[in-house]
Amino acid sequence: MSIAKDNSLYQRIDEALDTIRPHLEIDGGNIEIVSISDKMEVEIRWLGNCEFCSMSAMTMKAGVEQAIKSMVPEVISVKALNGVV
C-alpha cells in the first residue's frame, strides 16, 4: 500500500526534493515521487536529462537521499525506478 499525495508525509518529502530541484533543473532534469510505502520506503523517478545521467547514483546518495532523510527522518530508504541508479 502506498501513501496518498494529499498526505502531509508526501508533502514533506516533496518539500525536501524542492531543495535539490534547482540543481537538477540547471542540467535539464527533475525528479518526482512515485510512491511511499507503509514501510517508509520512497520510490522516485528521474525526469529529463537526469533519467540516464551517469551521475545519478551520486546525486541519489549525496543529494536526494540525504535531503529526504534530513527533513523526513522516518524515511527508511529511497530508490529510483529508472535511470542508471
Buried (B, 14 or more C-beta within 10 A) or exposed (E): EBBEEEEEBBEBBBEBBEBBBEEBBEEEBBBEBBBBEEEBBBBBBBBBBBBEBEEBEEBBEEBBBBBBBEBBEEBEEBEBEBBBB
